[in-house]
Amino acid sequence: MPINQLKEPFQHERIPLKTLEERRKEKKARNAAGTIKRIWSYLAREKMMLSLVILATVASSGLALLGPYLIGMAIDDYIVTQEGTGLAMLLVWLVVIYLFHSLSIFLQNYWMVGIAQNTVYTLRENLFTQFHRLPISYFDKRQHGELMSRVTNDIDNINNTLNQSVIQIFSSVLTLVGTLVVMLMLSPLLTLVTMTVVPLMYLGMKWITKRTGPLFKMRQRDLGELNGYVEETVSGQHVVKTFSQENRVIGEFKERNKKLRHTGFWAMTISGFIPKIMNMLNFLSFGLIALVGGLFAVKGIITVGVIVIFTEYARQFTRPLNELSNQFNVLLSAIAGAERVFNVMDEKQEETDEESAEMLPETTGHVTFDDVSFAYEDTPILNHITFEANPGETIAFVGHTGAGKTTIINLIARFYNYDAGKIALDNVDIKDIKRSSLRQHMGFVLQDSFLFKGTIMENIRYGRLNATDEEVIEAAKNANAHTFITRMSNGYRTVLDQDGSGISQGQQQLLTIARALLADPAILILDEATSNIDTITEVTIQDALKRLMHGRTSFVIAHRLNTIQEADKIIMLEHGRIMEKGSHRELIKKKGHYYHLFQGQLTEV
């Protein structure tokens, strides 16, 4: 059945999304062999442990072949002839063989678990490290929950495969080869009869895996999208409830959940055919061996013991095929997850520092923009921006949304690289300064005050990790945060959640100001730092910001123009160009763009 004709299970309506056939083409394996090779490169780091696993697997496979052979010998030499006295000793050897077989299986599983855990540990570490090497633009275009899914679900799939499948596949291949060799030695004719089912197995596997491979890839992608949506809606619960959008959000979740159920149902259903087909062919193989072997035994071509050995070997031959087919489903799912992990690892990292870039131990905070232009994905954002910020000055950027205010800040911090012109710090092109050194001289207070899960003391100390408790407390006092902190039951040891629940938004902002004060940067960047704060709290925050900005070169983005009237220079932006610049009084006298914007806000008030 073509994939695009698969129906939604349990209900008759079609999902109003792309057909499975269209999505299968989109998610076709880019390079499954290359993905497996890359996984193997991680496994190969555990050479000693892998060698032990291989030895234990070879031992278990060899012992598994020896047992049935001894049973056949016992039937022919002792049971059928009823002669000889070595049957008891043979039984003792069988017990010893199966004991060592069990021990070798235990050891190979034990060692492989260690290899798997070390491998996924390294994968997670490399992936998390890669997250911190990617440019800001990468995260701007992707759901955070979808990226989290790659660290958790996709790597867990790889872990499960390494734990379950690698040994199984290797052991199955050894058993297949060993069984085939011994069967040919005992009876080539009966071996040929046993092999008649192999072409049928191959055709069945080919038909199934052609359909399940793309479905497993789609399932992993759908799971990532669902996780991303859940993370997004959980983080935005206040917005959802404020606008009474619960029903719409639940409906969209159901749609995504239905989409995942659809691909998951058909991936598992079609792959579930594999063991059924294998079992049917197993029974066919046993029947053929019993029929043909019985005829050969009657004619004296083979013995009864050989038939018993072949019956057991036929099971051992088809069992590895069955296990390989079952593990193939797990392998497909792991390859799908691994591709998503390696796709992130292969993303272009944030541009490395130029070879000429050097550390900047100190700075006065003198920043100049000289005819700077910048385009984002071929869309012009800034055009010929020129201005100067002298040490200790406050520069404010105003303008409508999309004018380019935040882009200027991102260029100063080198989150993006400008295309033309020059940005200099203390007359040194910032491209000649290492990014880590450049950002060490900068402090950020943003519109959304991000706090980590941990104590208030730890959140403030994030600005300078080697700061003492006394220095943290002093920074909190200067930020007007000390009073509300000491009123809390555990004071500075109060544990905050990631979203800062338990304290107000204004208090959260005061903590971020304290963090910036502790860092003691030469350059300060304030991006809508008071836009979400009530008027009364804003007075407290503005007082803390004045202390923070004192003696530092400050770049301020503000929509409320009354908060920037004391700025040394105000730059009015429109469509990526500077329309006006000057002090508040100078711009008001001009009665130009800034004047009309200011008057408009006064009218609104």
ChimeraX attribute file (.defattr): number of C-alpha atoms within 10 A of each C-alpha:
attribute: neighborCount
match mode: 1-to-1
recipient: residues
	/A:1	6
	/A:2	8
	/A:3	17
	/A:4	13
	/A:5	10
	/A:6	15
	/A:7	15
	/A:8	17
	/A:9	14
	/A:10	7
	/A:11	7
	/A:12	8
	/A:13	9
	/A:14	12
	/A:15	15
	/A:16	8
	/A:17	10
	/A:18	11
	/A:19	14
	/A:20	22
	/A:21	17
	/A:22	11
	/A:23	17
	/A:24	21
	/A:25	10
	/A:26	13
	/A:27	17
	/A:28	15
	/A:29	17
	/A:30	10
	/A:31	11
	/A:32	15
	/A:33	11
	/A:34	12
	/A:35	20
	/A:36	15
	/A:37	12
	/A:38	15
	/A:39	19
	/A:40	12
	/A:41	12
	/A:42	16
	/A:43	18
	/A:44	14
	/A:45	13
	/A:46	15
	/A:47	11
	/A:48	10
	/A:49	17
	/A:50	17
	/A:51	12
	/A:52	15
	/A:53	22
	/A:54	17
	/A:55	14
	/A:56	23
	/A:57	25
	/A:58	18
	/A:59	19
	/A:60	25
	/A:61	23
	/A:62	18
	/A:63	20
	/A:64	21
	/A:65	19
	/A:66	16
	/A:67	19
	/A:68	21
	/A:69	18
	/A:70	17
	/A:71	19
	/A:72	21
	/A:73	18
	/A:74	19
	/A:75	19
	/A:76	18
	/A:77	17
	/A:78	15
	/A:79	14
	/A:80	12
	/A:81	10
	/A:82	11
	/A:83	11
	/A:84	9
	/A:85	10
	/A:86	11
	/A:87	17
	/A:88	10
	/A:89	10
	/A:90	15
	/A:91	14
	/A:92	10
	/A:93	14
	/A:94	18
	/A:95	13
	/A:96	14
	/A:97	18
	/A:98	16
	/A:99	12
	/A:100	16
	/A:101	20
	/A:102	14
	/A:103	15
	/A:104	21
	/A:105	18
	/A:106	14
	/A:107	15
	/A:108	22
	/A:109	19
	/A:110	13
	/A:111	17
	/A:112	22
	/A:113	17
	/A:114	13
	/A:115	24
	/A:116	22
	/A:117	15
	/A:118	16
	/A:119	24
	/A:120	22
	/A:121	14
	/A:122	13
	/A:123	22
	/A:124	17
	/A:125	13
	/A:126	13
	/A:127	19
	/A:128	15
	/A:129	12
	/A:130	17
	/A:131	18
	/A:132	11
	/A:133	16
	/A:134	17
	/A:135	17
	/A:136	15
	/A:137	12
	/A:138	14
	/A:139	12
	/A:140	9
	/A:141	8
	/A:142	11
	/A:143	16
	/A:144	17
	/A:145	18
	/A:146	21
	/A:147	19
	/A:148	16
	/A:149	23
	/A:150	26
	/A:151	20
	/A:152	12
	/A:153	17
	/A:154	24
	/A:155	23
	/A:156	18
	/A:157	23
	/A:158	26
	/A:159	22
	/A:160	19
	/A:161	23
	/A:162	24
	/A:163	20
	/A:164	18
	/A:165	21
	/A:166	16
	/A:167	20
	/A:168	19
	/A:169	19
	/A:170	17
	/A:171	23
	/A:172	23
	/A:173	17
	/A:174	18
	/A:175	25
	/A:176	20
	/A:177	11
	/A:178	17
	/A:179	25
	/A:180	19
	/A:181	13
	/A:182	18
	/A:183	21
	/A:184	13
	/A:185	10
	/A:186	15
	/A:187	15
	/A:188	14
	/A:189	14
	/A:190	20
	/A:191	21
	/A:192	12
	/A:193	14
	/A:194	26
	/A:195	16
	/A:196	14
	/A:197	17
	/A:198	14
	/A:199	10
	/A:200	14
	/A:201	19
	/A:202	11
	/A:203	10
	/A:204	15
	/A:205	18
	/A:206	11
	/A:207	11
	/A:208	16
	/A:209	19
	/A:210	10
	/A:211	19
	/A:212	26
	/A:213	23
	/A:214	25
	/A:215	31
	/A:216	28
	/A:217	28
	/A:218	25
	/A:219	23
	/A:220	24
	/A:221	21
	/A:222	22
	/A:223	24
	/A:224	25
	/A:225	21
	/A:226	23
	/A:227	20
	/A:228	20
	/A:229	20
	/A:230	16
	/A:231	16
	/A:232	15
	/A:233	16
	/A:234	12
	/A:235	12
	/A:236	12
	/A:237	12
	/A:238	11
	/A:239	13
	/A:240	16
	/A:241	10
	/A:242	10
	/A:243	8
	/A:244	11
	/A:245	13
	/A:246	15
	/A:247	10
	/A:248	11
	/A:249	15
	/A:250	12
	/A:251	12
	/A:252	14
	/A:253	16
	/A:254	13
	/A:255	16
	/A:256	20
	/A:257	15
	/A:258	16
	/A:259	23
	/A:260	20
	/A:261	17
	/A:262	22
	/A:263	25
	/A:264	20
	/A:265	16
	/A:266	21
	/A:267	24
	/A:268	14
	/A:269	12
	/A:270	15
	/A:271	24
	/A:272	16
	/A:273	15
	/A:274	22
	/A:275	16
	/A:276	12
	/A:277	15
	/A:278	23
	/A:279	14
	/A:280	10
	/A:281	19
	/A:282	21
	/A:283	13
	/A:284	15
	/A:285	22
	/A:286	16
	/A:287	14
	/A:288	18
	/A:289	21
	/A:290	16
	/A:291	11
	/A:292	15
	/A:293	24
	/A:294	17
	/A:295	13
	/A:296	17
	/A:297	15
	/A:298	11
	/A:299	10
	/A:300	10
	/A:301	11
	/A:302	17
	/A:303	19
	/A:304	19
	/A:305	22
	/A:306	23
	/A:307	22
	/A:308	21
	/A:309	24
	/A:310	28
	/A:311	21
	/A:312	19
	/A:313	25
	/A:314	22
	/A:315	17
	/A:316	20
	/A:317	24
	/A:318	24
	/A:319	18
	/A:320	20
	/A:321	22
	/A:322	22
	/A:323	18
	/A:324	22
	/A:325	22
	/A:326	18
	/A:327	18
	/A:328	21
	/A:329	22
	/A:330	21
	/A:331	25
	/A:332	22
	/A:333	27
	/A:334	27
	/A:335	27
	/A:336	28
	/A:337	27
	/A:338	23
	/A:339	23
	/A:340	22
	/A:341	23
	/A:342	16
	/A:343	11
	/A:344	18
	/A:345	19
	/A:346	10
	/A:347	14
	/A:348	12
	/A:349	16
	/A:350	18
	/A:351	14
	/A:352	10
	/A:353	14
	/A:354	12
	/A:355	10
	/A:356	9
	/A:357	16
	/A:358	16
	/A:359	12
	/A:360	19
	/A:361	9
	/A:362	12
	/A:363	15
	/A:364	16
	/A:365	23
	/A:366	20
	/A:367	23
	/A:368	22
	/A:369	20
	/A:370	16
	/A:371	15
	/A:372	20
	/A:373	22
	/A:374	24
	/A:375	17
	/A:376	14
	/A:377	7
	/A:378	7
	/A:379	8
	/A:380	12
	/A:381	19
	/A:382	25
	/A:383	18
	/A:384	15
	/A:385	20
	/A:386	16
	/A:387	17
	/A:388	15
	/A:389	19
	/A:390	18
	/A:391	18
	/A:392	19
	/A:393	21
	/A:394	24
	/A:395	25
	/A:396	28
	/A:397	26
	/A:398	25
	/A:399	22
	/A:400	13
	/A:401	12
	/A:402	13
	/A:403	19
	/A:404	23
	/A:405	26
	/A:406	16
	/A:407	20
	/A:408	22
	/A:409	19
	/A:410	15
	/A:411	16
	/A:412	24
	/A:413	19
	/A:414	20
	/A:415	17
	/A:416	20
	/A:417	19
	/A:418	21
	/A:419	12
	/A:420	14
	/A:421	15
	/A:422	18
	/A:423	26
	/A:424	18
	/A:425	21
	/A:426	17
	/A:427	10
	/A:428	15
	/A:429	15
	/A:430	23
	/A:431	21
	/A:432	18
	/A:433	21
	/A:434	19
	/A:435	21
	/A:436	12
	/A:437	15
	/A:438	23
	/A:439	17
	/A:440	18
	/A:441	20
	/A:442	21
	/A:443	24
	/A:444	23
	/A:445	24
	/A:446	18
	/A:447	17
	/A:448	16
	/A:449	19
	/A:450	16
	/A:451	22
	/A:452	16
	/A:453	14
	/A:454	15
	/A:455	18
	/A:456	22
	/A:457	20
	/A:458	21
	/A:459	22
	/A:460	28
	/A:461	23
	/A:462	18
	/A:463	23
	/A:464	16
	/A:465	12
	/A:466	9
	/A:467	14
	/A:468	11
	/A:469	13
	/A:470	9
	/A:471	15
	/A:472	25
	/A:473	20
	/A:474	17
	/A:475	25
	/A:476	27
	/A:477	16
	/A:478	20
	/A:479	28
	/A:480	23
	/A:481	25
	/A:482	20
	/A:483	11
	/A:484	12
	/A:485	22
	/A:486	13
	/A:487	10
	/A:488	13
	/A:489	9
	/A:490	12
	/A:491	16
	/A:492	21
	/A:493	15
	/A:494	16
	/A:495	19
	/A:496	18
	/A:497	12
	/A:498	11
	/A:499	15
	/A:500	19
	/A:501	12
	/A:502	13
	/A:503	13
	/A:504	11
	/A:505	19
	/A:506	21
	/A:507	21
	/A:508	21
	/A:509	25
	/A:510	29
	/A:511	27
	/A:512	28
	/A:513	32
	/A:514	31
	/A:515	26
	/A:516	26
	/A:517	28
	/A:518	26
	/A:519	22
	/A:520	19
	/A:521	22
	/A:522	21
	/A:523	27
	/A:524	24
	/A:525	25
	/A:526	21
	/A:527	22
	/A:528	17
	/A:529	26
	/A:530	26
	/A:531	17
	/A:532	13
	/A:533	17
	/A:534	11
	/A:535	11
	/A:536	9
	/A:537	14
	/A:538	17
	/A:539	13
	/A:540	16
	/A:541	23
	/A:542	17
	/A:543	13
	/A:544	21
	/A:545	23
	/A:546	12
	/A:547	16
	/A:548	23
	/A:549	21
	/A:550	12
	/A:551	16
	/A:552	22
	/A:553	24
	/A:554	28
	/A:555	25
	/A:556	25
	/A:557	27
	/A:558	21
	/A:559	19
	/A:560	14
	/A:561	19
	/A:562	12
	/A:563	16
	/A:564	21
	/A:565	14
	/A:566	14
	/A:567	18
	/A:568	17
	/A:569	23
	/A:570	26
	/A:571	23
	/A:572	23
	/A:573	24
	/A:574	19
	/A:575	17
	/A:576	23
	/A:577	18
	/A:578	21
	/A:579	14
	/A:580	16
	/A:581	19
	/A:582	17
	/A:583	18
	/A:584	21
	/A:585	11
	/A:586	13
	/A:587	20
	/A:588	16
	/A:589	11
	/A:590	12
	/A:591	13
	/A:592	12
	/A:593	16
	/A:594	24
	/A:595	16
	/A:596	12
	/A:597	18
	/A:598	18
	/A:599	14
	/A:600	11
	/A:601	13
	/A:602	11
	/A:603	8
	/A:604	7
	/A:605	6
